[in-house]
Amino acid sequence: MDNVTPKLAATFGVGFMGFILAAYSYNKYHKPEYTEELIINADTEKDESKVNTEIEKKEVTEVIKTQWNDFWKKEFLDLKYNKKEVKTKNTS
């Protein structure tokens, strides 16, 4: 302990304060009433999220279908146009 520098002592002090704050917050938020409230809130969020995810899945599939069709239509037209352009360059 003779070779303890001020930097090392400060590091230990900050670490100890972090430990105290972590222990305090753990005790504060892990009381039985608080955990029961969290469980109830989590259950209601699960029910709401199931409905929301089903709606979002339907919306996403509709968007994907339209974008997918538009994408391939554009690609086909680009390929078709590029083939015509290449043919005209080769014949010149």
Buried (B, 14 or more C-beta within 10 A) or exposed (E): EEEEEEEEEEEEEEEEEEEEEEEEEEEEEEEEEEEEEEEEEEEEEEEEEEEEEEEEEEEEEEEEEEEEEEEEEEEEEEEEEEEEEEEEEEEE
